[in-house]
Amino acid sequence: MKWGIIFEPDTLALYGQGVLTTLSLLGSSLLVGAVLALFFALALTSSIAPLRAVVAAYTFVIRGTPLLIQVYLIYYGLAQLEWVQSRWDDVWPWTHFKEPFFCALLAFSLNTAGYTAEMLAGAIRETAAGEIEAAQSMGMSRGMALRRIVLPSALRRTLPAYSNEVVMMLHSTSLASTVPAMLDITAAASRIYSDYYLPFEAYIFAAAIYLTITFSLVGAFKLTERRFLAHLAPRGH
């Protein structure tokens, strides 16, 4: 194995650019997805049946189809339509569809929103009746109880499942390498492989980077869970 090439400045700089792209894509998609998921979760738990049905259909499609297909449908499908391309230069929001990063971001955001919405909606439904009754006894309206009691409690209880979703999204960002001009960690490894024909070194180093980021994320979530879920931990006698 020729590990010397992997640790050359130019090669490390290429991987560094890939890490920045991966982390930017991960952070942006999680942020946008979290905002969408909150609205979707509220829709899934609302009393408006048509709204529940529409959002439930959306989450069913998102969770029932591969993320790679969703990326292809946006970048190679929607973004390549003549109607969209004719508006690339002057009509918002179609101006963004000529940017590979935006297409990948849109696909990842819509995907994580579907999964996170179902997790959050489940946590909202499982809120203890006693918490809601206590809020009502204090004179809180339904909206105030949702904002001050139900949502904070549901968000805390969703943390363990959401940490898995974040890690899965990190690994899923490797699919961005299928979008031309996107240089994430996997794409950087592929470029090293094609330039130097070092498949093992290139992809093992990429795997080590993903592993390092994964352990960092898991550690951060463990600390967060310890802080916000301390009341659920078993107590010694």
C-alpha positions in Angstrom: 0.0 0.0 0.0 1.2 3.5 -0.8 0.0 5.5 2.1 2.5 8.3 1.4 0.4 9.6 -1.4 -2.7 9.8 0.9 -0.8 12.1 3.3 0.6 14.4 0.7 -0.5 18.0 1.2 -2.5 18.1 -2.1 -4.3 14.9 -1.2 -5.1 16.0 2.3 -6.4 19.3 1.0 -8.7 17.4 -1.4 -10.0 15.4 1.5 -10.3 18.6 3.6 -12.5 20.1 0.9 -14.6 17.0 0.9 -15.1 17.2 4.7 -16.2 20.8 4.4 -18.7 19.9 1.7 -20.0 16.9 3.6 -20.4 18.8 6.9 -22.0 21.8 5.1 -24.5 19.5 3.3 -25.2 17.6 6.5 -25.7 20.7 8.7 -27.8 22.5 6.1 -30.1 19.5 5.3 -30.6 18.8 9.0 -31.5 22.4 9.7 -34.0 22.7 6.8 -35.3 19.2 7.5 -35.9 19.9 11.2 -37.9 23.0 10.4 -40.0 21.1 7.8 -40.3 18.1 10.2 -41.8 20.3 12.9 -44.6 21.5 10.6 -45.2 18.1 9.2 -45.4 16.6 12.7 -47.9 19.1 13.8 -49.9 18.3 10.6 -49.7 14.6 11.3 -51.1 15.2 14.8 -53.7 17.8 13.8 -57.5 17.3 13.8 -57.7 18.2 10.1 -58.0 14.9 8.3 -57.1 16.1 4.7 -54.0 17.7 6.0 -53.0 14.5 7.9 -53.6 12.4 4.8 -51.5 14.6 2.6 -48.5 14.7 5.0 -48.9 11.0 5.8 -48.7 10.2 2.0 -45.6 12.4 1.7 -43.8 10.6 4.6 -44.9 7.2 3.2 -43.4 8.0 -0.2 -40.2 9.4 1.3 -39.6 6.5 3.6 -40.7 3.9 1.0 -38.2 5.0 -1.7 -34.4 5.0 -1.7 -32.7 8.3 -1.1 -30.5 7.7 -4.2 -33.6 7.6 -6.4 -34.8 10.9 -4.7 -31.5 12.5 -5.6 -31.7 11.4 -9.2 -35.3 12.6 -9.5 -34.3 16.1 -8.4 -31.0 16.5 -10.1 -31.4 14.3 -13.2 -35.2 14.7 -13.4 -36.6 18.0 -12.1 -33.5 20.1 -12.6 -33.0 18.8 -16.2 -36.5 19.7 -17.4 -36.5 22.3 -20.2 -39.2 24.3 -18.5 -36.9 24.6 -15.4 -33.7 25.2 -17.3 -35.4 28.0 -19.3 -35.9 29.8 -16.0 -32.5 29.1 -14.5 -31.2 32.6 -15.0 -34.0 34.8 -13.9 -36.9 33.1 -12.1 -36.7 32.3 -8.4 -36.5 29.5 -7.1 -35.6 27.8 -10.3 -32.3 29.8 -10.4 -31.0 27.4 -7.7 -31.6 24.3 -9.6 -28.5 24.8 -11.7 -26.4 24.4 -8.5 -25.5 20.8 -7.7 -25.2 21.6 -4.0 -28.8 22.9 -3.9 -30.2 19.8 -5.6 -28.4 17.5 -3.2 -29.5 19.7 -0.3 -33.1 19.7 -1.4 -33.1 15.9 -1.7 -31.5 15.3 1.7 -33.7 17.9 3.4 -36.9 16.4 2.1 -35.7 12.9 3.0 -34.7 13.7 6.6 -37.9 15.8 7.1 -40.0 12.7 6.3 -38.3 10.5 8.8 -38.0 13.1 11.5 -41.6 14.2 11.2 -42.8 10.6 11.9 -40.5 10.3 14.9 -41.7 13.7 16.4 -45.3 12.9 15.7 -45.0 9.6 17.5 -43.5 11.4 20.5 -46.3 14.0 20.5 -48.9 11.2 20.5 -47.2 9.4 23.4 -47.1 12.5 25.6 -48.4 11.5 29.0 -52.1 12.5 29.5 -51.1 13.8 33.0 -48.9 16.4 31.5 -51.7 17.7 29.3 -54.2 17.6 32.1 -51.8 19.6 34.3 -51.4 22.2 31.6 -55.1 22.5 31.2 -55.6 22.8 35.0 -53.3 25.8 34.9 -55.5 27.5 32.4 -53.3 27.0 29.3 -54.9 27.0 25.9 -54.3 24.1 23.5 -51.7 26.1 21.6 -49.9 27.2 24.7 -49.8 23.7 26.1 -48.5 22.5 22.8 -45.7 25.1 22.8 -44.8 24.9 26.5 -45.4 21.3 27.5 -46.0 18.9 24.6 -43.4 20.0 22.1 -40.5 20.4 24.6 -41.3 17.0 26.1 -41.6 15.3 22.7 -38.4 16.9 21.4 -36.5 15.6 24.4 -37.9 12.1 24.0 -37.0 12.1 20.3 -33.3 12.7 20.9 -32.2 9.0 21.0 -34.0 8.2 17.7 -33.0 11.5 16.1 -29.3 10.8 16.9 -29.6 7.7 14.7 -31.2 9.7 12.0 -28.3 12.2 12.1 -25.7 9.5 11.8 -27.7 7.9 8.9 -27.8 11.2 7.2 -24.1 11.6 7.6 -23.5 8.3 5.9 -26.2 9.1 3.2 -24.3 12.3 2.2 -21.9 9.9 0.4 -24.7 9.7 -2.2 -23.9 13.3 -3.1 -20.8 12.0 -4.9 -23.3 10.8 -7.7 -24.0 14.5 -8.4 -21.4 15.9 -10.8 -19.3 18.7 -9.5 -20.0 17.8 -5.9 -16.8 17.1 -4.0 -17.7 15.4 -0.8 -15.6 12.9 1.2 -16.6 10.0 -1.1 -16.0 12.0 -4.2 -12.6 13.0 -3.0 -11.7 9.3 -2.4 -13.0 8.5 -5.9 -10.8 11.2 -7.4 -7.7 9.8 -5.6 -8.6 6.3 -6.8 -8.9 7.5 -10.4 -5.7 9.6 -10.3 -3.4 7.1 -8.5 -5.3 3.8 -8.7 -5.2 3.4 -4.9 -8.7 2.0 -4.1 -7.9 0.6 -0.7 -5.9 3.5 0.6 -8.4 6.1 -0.8 -11.5 4.5 0.6 -10.1 3.3 3.8 -9.0 6.8 4.6 -12.5 8.1 3.7 -14.0 5.5 5.9 -11.8 6.6 8.8 -13.0 10.2 8.3 -16.6 9.1 8.4 -15.9 7.0 11.5 -14.3 9.9 13.3 -17.2 12.2 12.5 -19.7 9.5 13.5 -18.1 9.0 16.9 -18.0 12.8 17.4 -21.7 13.1 16.7 -22.6 10.1 18.9 -20.6 11.6 21.7 -22.3 14.9 21.3 -25.8 13.3 21.4 -24.9 11.2 24.4 -23.9 14.4 26.3 -27.1 16.1 25.1 -29.3 13.1 26.2 -27.6 13.1 29.6 -28.5 16.7 30.0 -32.1 16.7 28.8 -33.1 13.1 29.6 -31.6 12.9 33.1 -35.0 12.6 34.7 -35.6 9.4 32.8 -32.5 7.7 33.9 -32.9 4.9 36.6 -32.1 6.2 40.1 -30.0 4.3 42.6 -31.4 3.4 46.0 
